[in-house]
Amino acid sequence: SSGINAEYGDINNGTFLKVDAYHRISAETVHERTRRVPSGDLDRLYPGRRLFFGRTGGFVKQNVDIFELPQLFAWCSVLEYLHTTSGPGDVHPAIVFEDINKVTYDIHVGGTLHGHIMANIGEYLEPNPCLENMLSMLRDSGKRLFVLTNSPYNFIDSGMTQMIGNHWMELFDVVICLSKKPMFFNDTRRPFRRLSSNNEPTFGQVNDLKKGEVYCEGNVRDLHQFTGWDPCKILYFGDQMFADLAEPVLNQGWHTGAIIRELREELELLNSAACQQRLFLLNELNYLINDVQRFIPHPDAIQLLDQWCTERKKVRHELLDQHPTKFGSIFRTHLTPTLFYRRLSRFAEIYTCDLTNLAHFSPHHYRFTPTRQDLPHEMHCTSQLDICRAKCSWKEAQPWKQCR
């Protein structure tokens, strides 16, 4: 499962890696196929241990949605097989990726994937009464609901019928399929087309969007005009940052929310007792390391600094080993957010692992206020309990105090 949860695949080098918000590579996560790359090889592959996209010639594949996962996994598996059977010098990762990319594109765009899922819909989706209850609650409170998707109608109808039932369209005011996002948001020349009863696009002009009808293609300008909706009052959820969220939030004034499936696993790990103990220890070590440097060059302070840095490195590796994947959290690399999270925070105002989590809030709960995060130049506001705890820990670790 080397390709799973890797944020980026370097096509030329055949590596999988994670990058922080400043493009620094997380050294512990770099893998060549299924093998962790040693430190010496890492410096050779990535001088300065940074990933600069302008220097890669566009040969970096970002894992941005669920369709990328099997593609990266297939690429990793084929590379491992060819490396074992043909030898490392006979295989170029970029050539293998181009073949994998062509096959996965044909399967997806050609309809093979959709056909297989629809024929076995029960293996992929379960009835979801919570979703229906939440949508009904929103409608009853006066909200207007719409579907905007790149998928064909028969695929959407199959999934929604499985989760909600044949009446699912009654919950929505507007249904738009084959929208070709992100083009839907930046190309105003594409008119809406109405689907006929046999799901074929018609040729008549569309001047409004009616409930119970299905439309395809179109553009965001006509959506605003036909519905009369205020762009600043639209909240749109998607699971693909660039196709679903970037354009509407940056250029259209929509509010956006992201569906991040990996978040459920992340929360389960963070809430475990073992993880919380290590995070507590890591925070304590960071506090002590920052404070002890005030007493350098005292030899005892230098010795303690080395010991605590070694202990912190050990705790970091233990936290990484706790994660079910080789790459750890997709949200952070030790002390800094990942590049994925940096982009997520720019394109999505809220994020969740399941849309039905919003059912716990009133339909009139229109503002989610984030916890204020201290900037580096701001004084960290700590509770009195934490201050006392930190002072106690510090007093027990001052062997040079008598020398001052």
C-alpha positions as CSV (number, residue, x, y, z in Angstrom):
1,S,0.0,0.0,0.0
2,S,3.0,2.3,-0.6
3,G,0.9,4.6,-2.9
4,I,-1.9,5.0,-0.5
5,N,-1.9,8.3,1.4
6,A,1.2,9.7,-0.3
7,E,0.6,13.3,-1.2
8,Y,2.8,13.3,-4.3
9,G,4.3,10.9,-6.7
10,D,7.5,12.0,-8.4
11,I,7.0,10.4,-11.9
12,N,10.7,10.8,-13.1
13,N,12.2,9.4,-9.9
14,G,9.6,6.8,-9.1
15,T,9.2,8.0,-5.6
16,F,6.3,8.8,-3.2
17,L,6.6,11.6,-0.7
18,K,5.0,14.1,1.6
19,V,5.7,17.8,1.5
20,D,5.1,20.5,4.1
21,A,3.6,24.0,3.5
22,Y,7.1,25.4,2.6
23,H,7.8,22.6,0.1
24,R,10.2,20.9,2.5
25,I,10.2,17.1,2.0
26,S,9.3,15.0,5.0
27,A,12.4,12.7,5.0
28,E,10.7,9.9,6.9
29,T,8.0,9.5,4.3
30,V,10.0,9.3,1.0
31,H,9.6,5.8,-0.6
32,E,11.0,4.4,-3.8
33,R,8.3,1.9,-4.6
34,T,7.8,0.1,-1.3
35,R,11.3,0.9,0.1
36,R,12.1,3.9,2.3
37,V,14.8,6.0,0.7
38,P,18.0,6.3,2.8
39,S,19.2,9.7,3.8
40,G,22.1,9.7,1.4
41,D,20.0,8.9,-1.6
42,L,17.4,11.5,-0.5
43,D,20.0,14.2,-0.7
44,R,21.0,13.1,-4.1
45,L,17.5,13.0,-5.5
46,Y,16.3,16.2,-3.8
47,P,19.1,18.7,-3.1
48,G,18.2,20.8,-0.1
49,R,15.4,18.3,0.6
50,R,12.8,20.5,-1.1
51,L,10.3,19.8,-3.9
52,F,10.2,22.6,-6.4
53,F,7.4,22.0,-8.9
54,G,9.0,24.3,-11.5
55,R,12.1,22.1,-11.6
56,T,10.3,18.8,-12.1
57,G,8.9,19.6,-15.6
58,G,5.4,18.9,-14.5
59,F,6.2,15.3,-13.6
60,V,4.8,15.4,-10.1
61,K,1.4,13.7,-9.6
62,Q,-0.6,15.0,-6.6
63,N,-3.0,12.6,-4.9
64,V,-6.0,14.9,-4.9
65,D,-9.0,12.6,-4.8
66,I,-10.2,9.0,-4.5
67,F,-9.6,8.3,-8.3
68,E,-5.8,9.1,-7.9
69,L,-5.4,6.4,-5.2
70,P,-5.7,3.3,-7.4
71,Q,-3.6,4.9,-10.1
72,L,-0.7,5.6,-7.8
73,F,-1.1,2.2,-6.2
74,A,-1.1,0.5,-9.7
75,W,2.0,2.5,-10.7
76,C,3.8,1.5,-7.5
77,S,2.9,-2.2,-7.9
78,V,4.0,-2.4,-11.6
79,L,7.2,-0.6,-10.8
80,E,7.9,-3.1,-8.0
81,Y,7.2,-6.1,-10.2
82,L,9.3,-4.8,-13.1
83,H,12.1,-3.9,-10.8
84,T,12.1,-7.4,-9.4
85,T,11.9,-9.2,-12.8
86,S,13.8,-6.9,-15.1
87,G,16.3,-5.1,-12.9
88,P,16.4,-1.4,-11.9
89,G,18.3,-0.2,-15.0
90,D,15.7,-1.5,-17.5
91,V,12.7,0.4,-16.1
92,H,11.9,4.1,-16.4
93,P,9.2,5.2,-13.9
94,A,7.8,7.9,-16.3
95,I,7.3,5.4,-19.1
96,V,5.4,3.0,-16.8
97,F,3.3,5.9,-15.4
98,E,2.3,7.0,-18.9
99,D,0.9,3.5,-19.7
100,I,-0.9,3.3,-16.3
101,N,-2.3,6.8,-16.8
102,K,-3.7,5.9,-20.2
103,V,-5.4,2.8,-19.0
104,T,-6.9,4.4,-15.9
105,Y,-8.1,7.4,-18.0
106,D,-9.8,5.0,-20.5
107,I,-11.4,3.0,-17.7
108,H,-12.8,6.2,-16.1
109,V,-13.8,8.3,-19.0
110,G,-14.9,5.4,-21.2
111,G,-17.5,4.4,-18.7
112,T,-16.1,1.0,-17.7
113,L,-15.6,2.1,-14.1
114,H,-19.1,3.6,-13.8
115,G,-20.7,0.5,-15.4
116,H,-19.0,-1.8,-12.9
117,I,-20.0,0.3,-9.9
118,M,-23.6,0.6,-11.0
119,A,-23.8,-3.2,-11.6
120,N,-22.5,-3.8,-8.1
121,I,-23.7,-0.7,-6.3
122,G,-24.4,-2.6,-3.0
123,E,-20.7,-3.3,-2.7
124,Y,-19.8,0.5,-2.8
125,L,-22.8,2.3,-1.1
126,E,-25.2,1.5,1.6
127,P,-28.7,3.0,2.3
128,N,-28.1,6.2,4.2
129,P,-31.2,7.4,6.1
130,C,-29.0,10.0,8.0
131,L,-28.3,11.7,4.7
132,E,-32.0,11.8,3.7
133,N,-32.9,13.2,7.1
134,M,-30.3,15.9,6.9
135,L,-31.4,17.0,3.4
136,S,-35.1,17.0,4.5
137,M,-34.2,19.1,7.5
138,L,-32.4,21.6,5.3
139,R,-35.4,21.8,2.9
140,D,-37.9,22.2,5.7
141,S,-35.9,25.1,7.0
142,G,-36.1,26.9,3.7
143,K,-32.7,26.0,2.2
144,R,-32.4,25.5,-1.6
145,L,-30.4,22.4,-2.5
146,F,-28.7,21.5,-5.7
147,V,-26.4,18.9,-7.2
148,L,-23.5,19.9,-9.4
149,T,-21.3,17.0,-10.6
150,N,-19.1,15.9,-13.5
151,S,-20.6,12.5,-13.4
152,P,-23.3,11.3,-15.9
153,Y,-26.9,11.3,-14.6
154,N,-27.3,7.5,-14.7
155,F,-24.3,7.1,-12.4
156,I,-25.6,9.7,-10.0
157,D,-29.1,8.3,-10.1
158,S,-27.8,4.8,-9.3
159,G,-25.9,6.0,-6.2
160,M,-28.5,8.4,-4.9
161,T,-31.2,5.8,-5.3
162,Q,-29.2,3.3,-3.3
163,M,-28.6,5.7,-0.5
164,I,-31.9,7.6,-0.4
165,G,-34.4,5.9,-2.7
166,N,-36.2,6.6,-6.0
167,H,-37.6,9.9,-4.6
168,W,-34.1,11.5,-4.1
169,M,-34.7,14.2,-6.8
170,E,-37.6,15.6,-4.7
171,L,-35.1,16.8,-2.2
172,F,-33.2,19.0,-4.7
173,D,-34.2,22.2,-6.5
174,V,-31.6,21.9,-9.3
175,V,-29.7,18.8,-10.6
176,I,-26.8,19.4,-13.0
177,C,-24.6,16.6,-14.3
178,L,-21.7,16.4,-16.8
179,S,-20.8,20.0,-15.7
180,K,-17.1,19.6,-16.7
181,K,-15.8,21.4,-13.6
182,P,-13.7,23.5,-13.3
183,M,-14.7,24.7,-16.8
184,F,-18.2,25.3,-15.4
185,F,-16.9,28.1,-13.3
186,N,-14.7,29.9,-15.8
187,D,-16.2,29.4,-19.3
188,T,-19.5,31.4,-19.7
189,R,-20.0,30.3,-23.3
190,R,-21.3,26.9,-22.5
191,P,-25.2,26.9,-22.3
192,F,-27.2,24.5,-20.2
193,R,-28.8,21.6,-21.9
194,R,-31.9,19.7,-20.6
195,L,-31.7,15.9,-20.5
196,S,-34.6,14.0,-22.2
197,S,-36.5,11.1,-20.6
198,N,-33.9,8.7,-22.0
199,N,-31.0,10.7,-20.6
200,E,-30.0,12.3,-23.9
201,P,-29.1,16.0,-24.1
202,T,-31.7,18.0,-26.0
203,F,-31.1,21.0,-28.3
204,G,-33.6,23.5,-27.1
205,Q,-32.7,26.7,-25.4
206,V,-32.7,26.7,-21.6
207,N,-34.0,29.9,-19.9
208,D,-34.6,28.6,-16.4
209,L,-33.7,25.6,-14.1
210,K,-36.8,23.7,-13.0
211,K,-37.2,21.3,-10.1
212,G,-37.6,17.7,-11.3
213,E,-35.6,18.3,-14.5
214,V,-32.0,17.2,-15.1
215,Y,-29.5,19.5,-16.9
216,C,-26.0,19.1,-18.2
217,E,-23.0,21.3,-19.0
218,G,-23.9,25.0,-18.4
219,N,-21.9,27.7,-16.6
220,V,-21.9,29.5,-13.2
221,R,-23.1,32.8,-14.6
222,D,-26.3,31.3,-16.0
223,L,-26.8,29.3,-12.7
224,H,-26.8,32.6,-10.8
225,Q,-29.1,34.3,-13.3
226,F,-31.7,31.5,-13.7
227,T,-32.0,30.8,-9.9
228,G,-31.5,34.3,-8.5
229,W,-29.2,32.9,-5.9
230,D,-26.8,35.2,-4.2
231,P,-23.3,33.7,-4.7
232,C,-22.2,34.9,-1.3
233,K,-24.9,32.7,0.3
234,I,-24.0,29.5,-1.5
235,L,-22.3,26.7,0.4
236,Y,-20.9,24.0,-1.9
237,F,-19.3,20.8,-0.8
238,G,-16.8,18.7,-2.9
239,D,-14.0,16.2,-2.5
240,Q,-11.6,17.5,-5.2
241,M,-9.8,20.7,-4.2
242,F,-9.0,22.0,-7.7
243,A,-12.1,20.9,-9.7
244,D,-14.7,21.5,-7.0
245,L,-13.4,24.2,-4.6
246,A,-10.7,26.4,-6.0
247,E,-12.7,28.3,-8.6
248,P,-15.9,28.9,-6.7
249,V,-14.2,30.2,-3.6
250,L,-11.5,32.3,-5.3
251,N,-13.5,33.7,-8.3
252,Q,-17.2,33.3,-7.6
253,G,-17.6,34.2,-3.9
254,W,-19.1,30.9,-2.9
255,H,-18.5,29.4,0.5
256,T,-17.0,25.9,0.2
257,G,-16.6,22.8,2.3
258,A,-14.3,19.8,1.7
259,I,-15.1,16.1,2.2
260,I,-11.9,14.5,3.4
261,R,-12.4,10.8,3.9
262,E,-9.0,10.2,5.6
263,L,-10.1,12.5,8.4
264,R,-12.2,9.7,10.1
265,E,-9.1,7.6,10.5
266,E,-7.0,10.6,11.6
267,L,-9.5,11.4,14.4
268,E,-9.6,7.9,15.6
269,L,-5.8,7.9,15.9
270,L,-5.7,11.3,17.6
271,N,-8.3,10.3,20.2
272,S,-6.4,7.1,21.2
273,A,-4.7,7.1,24.5
274,A,-1.3,6.1,23.1
275,C,-1.3,9.0,20.6
276,Q,-2.4,11.6,23.1
277,Q,0.4,10.5,25.5
278,R,3.0,10.9,22.8
279,L,1.6,14.3,21.7
280,F,1.7,15.5,25.3
281,L,5.3,14.3,25.6
282,L,6.2,15.9,22.3
283,N,4.8,19.3,23.4
284,E,6.7,19.1,26.7
285,L,9.9,18.4,24.9
286,N,9.4,21.3,22.5
287,Y,8.8,23.6,25.4
288,L,11.9,22.4,27.3
289,I,14.1,22.5,24.1
290,N,13.1,26.1,23.4
291,D,13.7,27.2,27.1
292,V,17.0,25.4,27.8
293,Q,18.7,27.3,25.0
294,R,18.7,30.4,27.1
295,F,21.4,28.8,29.2
296,I,23.8,27.9,26.4
297,P,26.8,27.7,26.4
298,H,26.6,26.1,29.8
299,P,27.8,22.5,29.2
300,D,24.9,21.0,31.2
301,A,22.4,22.9,29.1
302,I,24.1,21.6,25.9
303,Q,24.0,18.1,27.2
304,L,20.3,18.3,28.1
305,L,19.5,19.9,24.7
306,D,21.1,17.0,22.9
307,Q,19.2,14.5,25.1
308,W,15.9,16.1,24.6
309,C,16.4,16.5,20.8
310,T,17.2,12.8,20.6
311,E,14.1,12.0,22.7
312,R,11.9,14.2,20.5
313,K,13.1,12.4,17.4
314,K,12.2,9.1,18.9
315,V,8.7,10.3,19.8
316,R,8.2,11.7,16.3
317,H,9.1,8.2,14.8
318,E,6.7,6.5,17.3
319,L,3.9,8.8,16.2
320,L,4.6,8.0,12.5
321,D,4.7,4.3,13.3
322,Q,1.3,4.5,14.9
323,H,-0.3,5.7,11.7
324,P,-1.7,2.9,9.5
325,T,0.1,4.1,6.4
326,K,3.8,4.8,5.8
327,F,3.3,8.5,5.3
328,G,1.6,9.5,8.5
329,S,-1.0,12.3,8.6
330,I,-1.9,14.1,5.4
331,F,-2.5,17.2,7.4
332,R,0.9,17.8,9.1
333,T,4.6,17.0,9.0
334,H,5.8,17.1,12.6
335,L,5.5,20.8,13.5
336,T,4.2,22.3,10.3
337,P,1.1,21.7,8.1
338,T,1.5,19.8,4.9
339,L,1.2,21.5,1.5
340,F,-2.1,19.6,1.1
341,Y,-3.5,21.2,4.3
342,R,-2.2,24.7,3.3
343,R,-4.2,24.4,0.0
344,L,-7.1,22.9,1.8
345,S,-7.3,25.8,4.2
346,R,-7.2,28.2,1.3
347,F,-9.9,26.6,-0.8
348,A,-12.3,25.2,1.9
349,E,-13.7,27.1,4.8
350,I,-14.8,23.9,6.6
351,Y,-14.0,20.3,6.1
352,T,-15.4,17.0,7.4
353,C,-15.1,13.3,6.7
354,D,-18.9,12.9,6.2
355,L,-21.5,15.4,5.0
356,T,-24.0,14.0,7.5
357,N,-21.9,15.3,10.4
358,L,-23.6,18.6,9.7
359,A,-26.9,17.1,10.8
360,H,-25.7,17.7,14.4
361,F,-26.1,21.5,13.8
362,S,-29.2,23.6,13.4
363,P,-30.0,24.7,9.9
364,H,-29.8,28.2,11.2
365,H,-26.2,27.7,12.5
366,Y,-24.6,29.8,9.8
367,R,-21.2,30.6,11.2
368,F,-18.4,28.3,12.3
369,T,-15.8,30.3,14.2
370,P,-12.3,28.6,14.2
371,T,-10.1,28.5,17.3
372,R,-7.8,31.4,17.2
373,Q,-4.2,30.3,16.5
374,D,-1.3,32.3,17.8
375,L,1.1,33.7,15.2
376,P,4.8,33.3,15.9
377,H,5.2,36.9,17.1
378,E,2.2,36.6,19.5
379,M,2.4,35.6,23.1
380,H,1.1,32.1,23.6
381,C,-1.9,32.3,26.0
382,T,-1.7,29.2,28.2
383,S,-3.9,28.1,31.0
384,Q,-2.7,28.5,34.6
385,L,-2.7,24.7,34.9
386,D,-0.3,24.3,31.9
387,I,1.9,27.1,33.3
388,C,2.2,25.3,36.6
389,R,2.9,22.0,34.9
390,A,5.6,23.4,32.7
391,K,7.3,25.1,35.7
392,C,7.3,21.9,37.7
393,S,8.8,20.0,34.8
394,W,11.4,22.7,34.3
395,K,12.5,22.8,38.0
396,E,13.2,19.1,37.9
397,A,15.5,19.5,34.9
398,Q,18.0,22.3,36.0
399,P,21.2,20.5,37.2
400,W,23.3,23.7,36.6
401,K,21.1,26.0,38.7
402,Q,23.6,25.9,41.5
403,C,26.3,27.0,39.2
404,R,24.6,30.3,38.2
